[in-house]
Amino acid sequence: MLQEEYKTPNETAKMLDVDKSTLWRWAKQGYLVPVKWGNKSRYKLSDIRCCMEG
């Protein structure tokens, strides 16, 4: 079984070459939704790759 990797909002924004405000807007639109761990948000690497591809 493959283990999912999670990225911080800063890492995600850098990978996608967007501002963190764009990540917030995408989350509200349901395009790229983070996983919440307590008060922290993390993005699945597999979801980030999907955004990069299309």
Secondary structure, 3 states (H helix, E strand, C coil): CCCCCEECHHHHHHHHCCCHHHHHHHHHHCCCCCEEECCEEEEEHHHHHHHHHC
